[in-house]
Amino acid sequence: MSATLGEAPKLQSSIAEQVQSEIERAIRRNIKGLEYVASPAPAVGMTPKDVIYKRGTLNLYHYLPMADEIYRVPILIVMATSNRGYILDLAPGQSFVEFLLRSGYDVYLIDWSPPSPDERRLRFEDYTLDFIPECVRRVRKDSGVKDLTLMGYCMGGVLSVIYVALHPKTQPKNLVCFTTPIDFRAMELFAKWSDRRYFEVDRLVDTTGNVPAELIFTGFEMLRPASRLAGQVTLWENLGNDEFVKSYRMFERWSNDTLPLAGEYFRQTVKDLLWENSLYKGELTIGGKRADLRNITAPILHVVAEHDHIVPHAAARPLIEQVGSAEKEEIMLKGGHISLVAGANAQRRLWPRLDAWLGVRSI
């Protein structure tokens, strides 16, 4: 039924108000959009720290304490060689590292810089028989404590697992892994991307030396081709929300800050892990020693994400199944590969669960 004469002015007024509201919203969005484009990248990794060891691509940080009482057992975090460590230290109040410090833990972190052309020959041997053991030695010397908790995220978890498996007589006090793949057959999209019938890894590495960051970044993007566009749409819808924009920009900076990979390390990753699945089979040999997961006997916690599109649960599940530890636990939490460890989801779910598990094992 058409509007009566008395209702028509009200209807027209309502339409005019809606149009005016949309105009104002569009203006605010465009102003905010210009501010977004013109503003500098957000500051990240602000928690105070000392560099206690640096060698080429390797950086070992020690974070300054934030609690009056400190747990006896320090934590050494190992990042993936493809990503910057500041994902664990985004901003005050949103920092996993800060949470650990305020909870009384003594925190060290292995972070990586882009490998130089001379470091293109770095292999698993260098990371698991040299870099990590040297950092463990320095943490023990710096802290004055022999025990430590080794904590690895994604491929940093893989390197940590391999290191512990290769050193059965010098187990860490605890081993904690986040979203760590073991069965690389279950990394289906990566397996297809690197199919040996089409992927000429030898030609790539022999030609480029270190594998460009753009290739690594594109590989992750291919897992969810529409995610970047969807994220930009969400950003546009929330340009007026300063907290949302700040968080979005920090995560965007980190995802764009992918690192190149040492050429030989990348060749091994493709051939030994993706093609041969040798870690899962117990056949991975590093420096003449077999990385047998049954050699791992330290208490171990593996936290996986329910909606992880990078490391599906099928790829991560065999870790707890195969280690020789008497005390072992897997926890699945809601979230994705990144939101598991960083952001509001991590603050609610992972951080308190980890503190509860780790606190009683750090004294």
RAGI-V63370 format. One record per residue. NEAR is the number of other ideal C-beta (glycine too) atoms within 12 Angstrom. Layout:
BEGIN
near->[NEAR;NEAR]
END
This chain:
BEGIN
near->[4;7;14;10;10;8;13;13;13;14;16;14;14;15;15;14;14;14;14;14;14;14;14;15;19;17;16;19;22;17;16;24;21;13;18;27;15;10;16;11;18;26;18;29;32;20;32;19;28;19;20;28;26;19;22;24;32;35;31;35;36;31;39;20;26;23;18;9;15;25;29;22;34;40;47;49;46;49;45;41;47;38;36;34;42;36;40;47;35;38;28;21;19;33;36;43;43;31;33;39;32;24;28;24;40;35;45;44;44;45;39;40;25;29;34;19;16;13;28;29;24;38;31;38;28;30;42;40;25;24;40;44;30;25;41;37;22;29;38;25;19;24;30;15;24;17;27;42;42;47;50;44;46;41;44;42;40;49;50;49;51;48;43;46;42;33;29;22;12;23;30;42;34;39;46;47;51;50;44;51;43;43;31;34;25;25;39;21;24;31;28;17;22;32;16;16;10;12;25;17;31;18;14;25;30;17;15;26;25;34;38;24;26;17;28;35;23;16;30;32;23;20;25;21;14;13;22;22;13;13;22;17;14;19;26;23;18;24;29;22;18;16;18;22;26;28;30;28;29;33;36;25;25;35;29;21;27;27;34;32;40;38;32;30;41;40;32;38;41;35;26;30;38;35;25;22;26;29;41;32;22;24;16;34;24;32;20;10;20;20;39;27;40;20;27;39;25;36;31;41;36;46;41;40;36;22;21;33;28;38;43;30;31;21;37;38;24;31;44;29;20;28;36;24;31;12;20;26;26;29;29;24;31;20;30;29;42;36;31;43;49;39;33;20;25;34;26;16;27;39;34;19;26;37;26;17;27;37;23;17;28;33;17]
END
